[in-house]
Amino acid sequence: MVTKPSADEPPTNRLLALLTPRDYASLRPHLERLPLVYGQSLYQADEKLEFVYFIETGVGSLVNTMANGQAAEVGTIGNEGVVGLPLVLGDDRAPTAVYIQVPGEGLRMKAPLFRQALAQSPAMQVVMLRYVHALFNQVAQSAACNHFHSLEQRCCRWLLMTRDRMDTDKFLLTQEFLAMMLGVQRPGVSIAAGGLQRAGLITYTRGHVTILDVVGLQKLSCECYGVSKKEFDRLLGD
């Protein structure tokens, strides 16, 4: 079911909250709230973008598909960002696709209306471009993380990042998505999650994660979680 955000409702998406009251007011009449369900496609590779999406809860996955059909997750977007960055950069399509991997809710807006509003507000452009920079830094950090850090460390990092975006200790996180995030096959997910369960840090049953010890996960995680979080806070405010 699609609904409209009310006039007195403060934005829960981090980018929308950073806009000036005037800029947010210019977007609000065009925003539609809708559920984001697991596996939902927000846009496909090389197809014209029809909407931008401001995620409120949940996680979207930027997916790159090879010629042989194999797919890899190359970036994630949550309530700190917007799905549809090519529109911010003056384009209307991308070589990647975006799917919802952790369900939640979000706001969407028609792409032409967003581009029009963006063109009329230098202040809004600055906010969106700072997010582009933050996402680029996240992708770069992830590339280094995959090269240098253990599977267990990387698993802790992604669990903490997902928790931040959901604002809850319980969420759906399928083995398929966790495997894509970690760059491993599904048996590797079982090994990593099993070790964290035995350590009393999480429970993981049929794709449902419950984080039991946040501090313990932070201690076991690699430095990349803290580095990425600090950079997002620097660019977008904490």
Long-range contacts (C-beta under 8 A, 24 or more apart in sequence): 1-34, 1-35, 2-32, 2-33, 2-34, 3-32, 3-33, 3-34, 4-29, 4-31, 4-32, 4-33, 5-31, 5-33, 5-107, 11-54, 12-56, 12-57, 12-79, 13-54, 13-55, 13-56, 13-79, 13-82, 13-106, 13-107, 14-79, 14-80, 14-81, 14-236, 15-54, 15-80, 15-81, 15-82, 15-127, 15-128, 15-131, 15-236, 16-54, 16-107, 18-127, 18-236, 18-237, 19-123, 19-124, 19-127, 20-123, 20-124, 23-117, 23-121, 23-123, 23-124, 26-117, 26-120, 26-121, 27-109, 27-114, 27-117, 30-109, 30-110, 30-113, 30-114, 30-117, 31-107, 31-108, 31-109, 32-107, 32-108, 32-109, 33-105, 33-106, 33-107, 34-105, 34-106, 34-107, 34-108, 35-103, 35-104, 35-105, 36-60, 36-100, 36-103, 36-104, 36-105, 36-106, 37-100, 37-103, 38-100, 38-101, 38-102, 38-103, 38-172, 38-174, 39-99, 39-100, 39-101, 40-99, 40-100, 41-97, 41-98, 41-99, 42-83, 42-84, 42-98, 42-99, 42-100, 43-83, 43-84, 43-94, 43-97, 43-98, 44-97, 45-94, 45-95, 45-96, 45-97, 46-93, 46-94, 46-95, 47-93, 48-92, 48-93, 49-84, 49-86, 49-87, 49-92, 49-93, 49-94, 49-111, 50-110, 50-111, 51-84, 51-108, 51-109, 51-110, 51-111, 52-82, 52-83, 52-84, 52-87, 52-108, 52-109, 52-111, 52-114, 53-82, 53-83, 53-84, 53-106, 53-107, 53-108, 54-82, 54-83, 54-106, 54-107, 54-108, 54-109, 55-79, 55-81, 55-82, 55-83, 55-104, 55-105, 55-106, 55-165, 56-104, 56-105, 56-106, 56-107, 57-104, 57-105, 57-106, 57-165, 57-166, 57-167, 58-100, 58-102, 58-103, 58-104, 58-105, 58-106, 58-165, 58-166, 59-100, 59-101, 59-102, 59-104, 59-162, 59-165, 59-166, 60-98, 60-99, 60-100, 60-101, 61-98, 61-99, 61-100, 61-101, 61-177, 61-180, 61-181, 62-96, 62-97, 62-98, 63-96, 63-97, 63-98, 63-99, 63-180, 64-95, 64-96, 65-97, 71-180, 72-180, 72-183, 73-101, 73-177, 73-180, 73-181, 74-139, 74-142, 75-135, 75-138, 75-139, 75-142, 76-101, 76-138, 76-161, 76-181, 77-135, 78-161, 78-162, 78-164, 78-165, 78-166, 79-165, 79-167, 80-131, 80-134, 80-165, 80-232, 80-236, 81-131, 81-134, 81-135, 82-128, 82-131, 84-111, 84-114, 85-131, 85-132, 85-135, 87-111, 87-114, 87-115, 87-118, 88-118, 88-125, 88-128, 88-129, 88-131, 88-132, 89-132, 101-173, 101-174, 101-177, 101-180, 102-162, 102-165, 102-166, 102-171, 102-172, 102-173, 102-177, 103-172, 104-166, 130-235, 130-236, 131-235, 131-236, 133-235, 134-231, 134-232, 134-235, 134-236, 137-228, 137-231, 138-228, 138-231, 138-232, 141-224, 141-227, 141-228, 141-231, 142-224, 144-224, 145-222, 145-224, 146-183, 148-222, 149-222, 149-224, 150-222, 151-182, 151-184, 151-188, 151-191, 151-192, 152-192, 152-195, 152-196, 152-220, 153-220, 153-221, 153-222, 154-181, 154-182, 154-222, 154-224, 155-182, 155-189, 155-192, 155-193, 155-196, 156-196, 156-201, 156-217, 156-218, 156-220, 156-221, 156-222, 156-225, 157-221, 157-222, 157-224, 157-225, 158-182, 159-196, 159-202, 159-209, 159-211, 159-217, 160-214, 160-217, 160-218, 160-221, 160-225, 161-225, 161-228, 162-209, 163-211, 163-214, 164-229, 169-210, 169-211, 169-212, 169-214, 170-208, 170-209, 170-210, 170-211, 171-208, 171-209, 172-207, 172-208, 172-209, 173-207, 173-208, 173-209, 174-207, 175-207, 196-220
